[in-house]
Amino acid sequence: MRLFEYQAKELFKNYGLPVPRSVLAGNVVGVLNALETIGLPAVLKAQVLAGGRGKAGGIVVVSDKASAQREAERIFNLSIGGEVPSSILVEQSFPHKDEMYLSVTLDRSERCFVVIAAKAGGIDVESLSGKVVRKIPLSGIDRPFANTVSSELGLRGSQSEQFVKILLSLEKLAREKECELAEINPLAVGGDGIMMPLDAKIILDDNALFRHPEFAKVHPLDEFEGEASRQGFAFVRLEGDIAVVGNGAGLVLSTLDLVGDAGGNAACFLDLGGGAQRERIVAALALVNKLPNASRILVNIFGGITRTTDVAEGIKDVLAGGPVKPVFARISGAEEEEAKQLLSGSKVKLFRTAQEAVEAVVKAR
């Protein structure tokens, strides 16, 4: 479960991490009132769970009330990854000369947390050069560990001391709250050398949420995740534009890998589960068809317990029910030929292999 920035920063404050003063506003009047507390210049930040907020125009610095009103009205009508902001975080402006990157993330393959730090921030972590990556012991990190990371970044004196405190607090937060990711990007460095986290990203491990009732009311489930949960699907909403549906977690995950390798980005992970029948196919496709950031649907089915003819009948039902985004499908296994016959002449683009289907759906962007 991903938290909004303002929720992540509340956690930061609880763990002693510095954050700029801020007020959450639910409408334009609230933004203008917040400026009385925050002062000018201020930063208006759209609160959405989708990525790419800055590039979409969801973060802007305002220096007077007229521009604040104009920008707030614009942001509240902005669609960012299919999300319209329900609130704006009005934050104290923090002039700075440098930006760093710092995160603690869960590495499932290594079964440990990893700290990633770099002296350049504000860009995707994959693009960072000269980054420091260190596995974190199960017992957590101590000051000597944090000092080593600081030293490898070339930090000295007051900056090193600040960085060590921030790293220790961030790691404690990630470990105690069982986060998949606790990220500061950018960690700004002011002209006086003061460090300040300007953005905060927290993704909680859904599998550990039952141990953290404090998050039960943090924010309601994403409407699509909530609906998927009620339908009994394993579903994760992602930030791309290709809705991926399959039967079996392994198959769906491998399909996500294929999409990524082909240069595409998945909009969701939806596992129908074993033995899915016609009604579940209909429910699944109806759900992903409503995802605002998905422009096409990739269905990858291997029929074993699941009858591919049920899948085909379900797809036909959805197509008959109204407009459906382009569907690319690989349907293989039991009753495969009958299923393909059922879909012949329909709008579904059928492919012999998963690779062929993935290449076609990515190319169709």
N, C-alpha and C positions, 0 to 999 in steps of 0.2 A: 504494500500500500504506500503510495507516494503522498507526501504531505505538501500542502501549499507552503509557499515561502514563509508566510507570516507564522505558520504553525511550527515550521522548522526553526525559525528564529526564537520562538518561545522556548523550545527545547534548548537551543544554544544558551539562552540566558539562564535557564535552570542549571546548566552545567558550567556556568562561569565564563562562557565565551563572550567577548565584547560584540555588540551589534549597534548599528546606528539607531538613534531614537526614531520611532515610527508610530503611526496611527492607521488603523484599518478603516477604510471608508466604503460604505455600500452604495453610495450614489454621489452625484456631482456636488450637492450641497455638503455632504459629509467630507468630501475632499477639500472644499474651501474652508470649512470649519477646522479641519485638521491642520491647515497651514497656520492657524493662530497658535497652535502648540509647537509645530515643527519649525516654522519660520521659512524664509526664502533665502537662497534658492532651495528647492526641494526636488526629490525624485519621485515620480509617479510610476508605480510598478503594477501592471496587470497581474491579478492572482488567478492563474490557470495551472492545470497539471500538465498541459502539453508543453513540449520543448519548443525551442526556436522563438521564444518570447521577444527577445531583443530585436532579432532580425525582422520580426513581424510588426515592429513599431509599438510593442507593449511596454517599453521602458523609455521614459523621457524625462529630461531635466527641465523644470520650469522656474522662471525667475520673477514672475509677477502673477497676480491673481487672474488677470485676463487670460494669459496664456494657460494657466492652470485649469480654468474652466473650459477653455477650448479643447485642451488635450484630454481632460477627463471625459468630456462628452464623446470625443473620438474613440478613446480606449474602451469605454463602456459599450460601444457599437462595433468593436473590432472582433473578428473571428480569428482565433489563433489555434491552428490545428483542429478546427471544428468546434472549439470552445469559445463561448462568449464570456468575458470576465464578469463574475458576480460581485467582485470587490476590487478596490485598488489600495495598495499599501503606499501611504504617503510617508516618505522616509527622508531623514536629514541628509543633505548632500555632504559627501565626504571627499573633498579635493585630494587627489593623490598623484604620485609620480610614477609608482610601479605597481604591478599586479603579479601576484603569485598564485599557485594552484596547490591545494591540499585536499586529500580525501583519504578516508578509510573505507575500504570496500571488501565485501565477502568474496573470497576466491573458493568457489565450491570444489573445483578440481583439486586444490591443495588442502582443502578443509581448514582454512585459516583466514584471518583477516590480513589484508595487505595495506600498507600505507603507501600512497603515491604523492610525491611532492615535486614541485618544479618552480623555478624562479620566474617563469612566464605564466601568466594566467589569462583568463578571459576568452580562451579558445578551447576547442574540443581536446580532451585529454589525449586522444590518439595522435594529435598534431604536436604535442609538447615535445620539445627537444631537451636533452640533458636532464630528464626527470629521474628522480630517485625512487626506487621501488624496493620495499623491504617487507618480508613476511613478518607477521606479528606473532609472538609466542601465545599459546593458549591462555597463559596466565595474564596476558596484557603487556603493555609496555611500561617501562620505568624511565626515570630521568636520563640515565646513561644512554638508553636506546634513542630517546628523543634528541639528546645532545648530538648523537652520531648523525642523525638525519639532518639536523641543523647545520652541522659542520660540513657535510657533503654538499649542502646548498651554498656553502661559502658565507653563511651568516655569522656575524660577530656581535659581541657586546649586548646592548639593549635589544637589538632586533632578534638576536639568537634567544635571549631570555623570553621575549614575547612569543616567539614561534614555538618554543618548547612548551610553554604553558598552554597555548592553543592546541597543539598536537595532543598533549596529554588529556586535555578536556574532551577533544573530539573523539579520541579513541575510547575513552571511558563511556561517552555517550553511545557510540556505535556498539560497544560490547554489552553494555547493560540493557539497552533497548533493542538489541538483536536486529540491527539494521543490515540491509543488503548494501546500502551506500550512505555515507555521511560525507558530504562534499562542500567545500568552500571554494567558489570560483566566481569572482576573484577574491583572493585575500589581498586587500589593498594596503599599500605602504604610503602613508602621508608624507608631506614634505618635512615634517618634524620626526619622521621615523616611526610614528605610531602605526601599528598594524590593525586593520579592521576588516572583518568578513563582510563583504558587501552583498553577497548572495549566499543562500543556504539551500541545499538540497538534501532531503532525507527520504530514503525509501526503506520502509520497514519490511522485514521478512514475513510474508503472509503466514507461513507455516508456524511462526512463533507467536502470532498475535494472541492466541489463547492464553499465553502467559502474561499478557499485558492488557488487562482490562482498562487501564488508563487511556488506551487509544480507541475504546469502543465508540466513543462519541466525538472523536476528533473531527471527522467529517463523514457524511453518509457515503456509502459505497457509490462509486461512479454508477450512473443509472444503467449502463450496459453490464457492468460487473454484477450489479444487484440482480438484474434480470437473468443473467447467465447463471448466477448462483441459485436463484429460485427454480430454474429449469434443470439444474443439476449438471451443468456443463463445467468442465475445467476451462476457465477463460482468463486470459490476461490481455488487457488493452495495451497496445503499443502505439508508437508515434508515426508509423509509416502509412502507406496508402494501399496496401494489398491485404485484404482479409484472408487469413489462412485457416481453413477448416479441414480436419482429418479425423481418422478414427485410431486412437491410440496415441499416448503422449510421445512415445518414441518417434512415431511416424510424423507427428506434427512438428516436433522439434527438428527432426532431420529436414523437413520441408522448409522450416525457417532458415536453416543453414543454407539450403540450396538457393533460397530467395536472396539471402545476403551475399552469397558467393557470386550470384548473377548480377549484383549491383542494385537489387531492389530493397525495399524496406517494408516489413510487415506491419499491418495495422492492428492485428490481434493474433492471439493463439487461441484456437477453440478446438477442444478435443471432444468429439461426440461420445467417446467411450465405446466399449465393446457391445456388439449386438444392437446397435442403434436401428430403430425402426423408422418407418416413413414419417411419423409425427415429429420425431426428434430432428430429422433432417429439415423438415419444414420450419420448426422453431429456430434451429441454428441459423439457417440461411436468412430467415426473416430478421433475426437479431443483427447479424453482421451487415445485412443490407442497409440497416439504419445508421451504421457507424458513419459519422459525418466526415471523418478523414479518410475513409476507405473509398477508392474509386473503382475497384474491381475485386472479384472474389476468386480465390484459388481453392479448389476442392481436390483433396488427395485421399483417395479411399482404396484400401486393400481389403477386399471382401474375404472374410473367413467366417467368423460368427456373424458379422454384418452381411446381409444379403445386398449385393450391389443393385438388384432390381428395386429394393426398398429405397435405396439412395436415389435412383433414377426417378422413381415415382414421386419422391419428396421434392426433388428439384422441379419436376413438371408442375407439381401443385403450387410451388412458390411462383414460378413463371406465369402461371394462369391467374395468380392473385393480384397482379399489378406490376408496375415498373420494377425491374431488378437490374442491379449493376451488372456489367459483363461478367459472365461466369466462365472460368477456365477450369477444366476438370481432367483428372487422370483417375479412371475407375478401373480397377483391376481385381482379379480374383473370382470368387464364386459367382456364377451367373453373369459373368462379364459381358458376354456377347448379347445376352438378352437385355442387359441394362443399356448397352450402347444403342441397341435397336430402339429401345423406348425413347432415347434422347435424339435419335436421328431426326433431322429436320427442325430441331429446336434451336434456340439462340445460343445454347451451350457449346463452347468450343472444346471438343474432346481431343485428348492426346494419348499416345500409346504409352509414354513413360512420364514419370514425374519431372525428369530433367527437361523434356520438351515442353511440358505445361508451364514450368517455372520460367523458362526462357521466353515463352510467348507472353506470359502475364507481365513480366518485367518490361519487355519491349513495348507493351501496349500503353505505357505511361503517357 
